[in-house]
Amino acid sequence: MAVHCPASNFNVGSGAMPIRKLIDNNIRLALGSDISGGHTLSIFKAMVSAIQLSKLYWVNSGKKYNFLSLSEAFYIATKSGGSFFGKVGSFEEGYDFDALIIDDSDLNHDNYSILERLERFIYVGDDRNIIHRYVCGKLIEEPNI
């Protein structure tokens, strides 16, 4: 498994991960914040950064390698990355119930589909929109960071 830490790539100047090449070669991927080289713990910001960095790679490759879609970034951040830890990262039967309950009422989502609302939250939401957190089916307290 390879772990992509896009914020670290930006901040350290280590270059862009050729993420499409890894996907095309069936390399399992996870997404990380790499807080020592990054600037946020937010997995949602990491998803956005991964998409943005893949678009830069796409342009610099002469548009040879497609950029990362939102659904691919979400998968890498959840089920694919979660597979390293076992049955986490999915709402499928047999998986641990790890979930965030999001209140997106302040994100101006009139007439948006559920998918569009999720995309909007990923791009412009933050921890203030998370009203509940579940780990292994148990409600946990808000972290003090």
Secondary structure, DSSP 8 states (H G I E B T S, - for coil): -EEE-HHHHHHHT-----HHHHHHTT--EEE---TTTSS---HHHHHHHHHHHHHHHHHHTTS-S----HHHHHHIIIIIHHGGGSS-SS-STTS---EEEE--GGG--TT--HHHHHHHHHHH--GGGEEEEEETTEEE-----
